[in-house]
Amino acid sequence: MWGKDGRVVRDYGALYLPWAHNAPIITLHRYHDDLHAMRQFNASGERIYEQCRGTLAGAKVDIELDWGEISPRSAASPTYRECFEGLQEIAGIYLTPQ
């Protein structure tokens, strides 16, 4: 799904890996200044991956967290908060493609 600015706001896919045969994933995107953040959820709505890349206050940002690394501790960083603020924490209504 494309936003008014022509950038993707959500997408759907499937993982074809030994541990996730045909497992659907939902990815939600957020753009803020020079940052692009995304969160991925599995079909059960569990957050499985987060990524944020770009620049913040002139510094390079490159955050990449798999499901086991996503925690309140990682979310405590000011850079993390700036990246992901405003991006949905749950897949909610987007579990069904729209």
C-alpha positions in Angstrom: 0.0 0.0 0.0 1.4 3.4 -1.0 1.0 6.6 1.0 0.1 10.0 -0.5 3.8 10.8 -0.7 4.4 7.8 -3.0 6.2 5.8 -0.3 5.2 2.4 0.9 3.2 2.4 4.2 2.6 -1.3 4.5 3.3 -4.5 2.6 2.6 -8.2 2.9 4.8 -11.1 2.1 5.4 -14.7 2.9 8.6 -16.4 4.3 9.7 -19.5 2.6 12.3 -20.8 5.1 12.7 -24.2 6.9 11.2 -22.8 10.1 8.4 -20.7 8.5 6.9 -22.4 5.6 4.6 -20.0 3.8 4.3 -17.9 6.9 2.7 -14.5 6.1 4.3 -11.3 7.3 3.0 -7.8 7.6 5.4 -4.9 7.4 4.4 -1.4 8.6 6.6 1.6 7.5 7.1 5.1 8.9 9.2 7.9 7.4 10.3 10.8 9.6 12.8 13.4 8.2 15.7 11.3 7.1 14.7 8.1 8.9 12.8 5.1 7.6 11.5 2.7 10.2 9.7 -0.6 9.7 8.1 -3.2 11.9 7.2 -6.7 10.8 4.6 -8.9 12.3 3.7 -12.6 11.8 0.2 -13.8 11.0 -0.5 -14.1 14.8 0.3 -10.4 15.2 3.6 -11.0 17.0 6.3 -8.4 16.4 9.2 -10.3 14.7 11.5 -7.7 13.3 12.3 -4.0 13.5 14.6 -1.8 11.4 15.4 1.9 11.2 17.9 3.5 8.9 18.9 7.0 7.9 20.3 10.0 9.7 19.4 11.7 12.9 21.0 15.0 13.9 23.7 14.3 11.4 24.6 10.9 12.8 24.0 7.6 10.9 21.3 5.4 12.3 21.2 1.7 11.6 19.0 -0.3 14.0 18.1 -3.9 13.2 16.4 -6.1 15.8 15.1 -9.6 15.5 12.2 -10.8 17.7 14.5 -12.0 20.5 16.2 -8.6 20.7 13.1 -6.4 20.8 12.5 -5.4 24.4 11.7 -2.5 26.7 15.5 -2.1 27.2 16.1 -1.6 23.4 13.1 0.8 23.3 14.7 3.0 26.0 17.2 4.5 23.7 16.4 8.1 22.5 17.4 7.1 18.9 15.0 4.1 19.0 12.2 6.3 20.3 12.8 8.9 17.5 12.8 6.2 14.9 9.7 4.3 16.0 7.6 7.0 17.6 4.2 7.0 15.8 4.7 3.5 14.2 2.1 1.1 15.3 3.2 -1.4 18.0 0.6 -4.0 17.0 -0.5 -5.1 13.5 -4.2 -4.7 14.5 -6.5 -4.3 11.5 -3.6 -4.8 9.1 -3.4 -8.5 9.8 -6.0 -8.7 7.0 -4.5 -7.3 3.8 -6.1 -4.0 2.7 
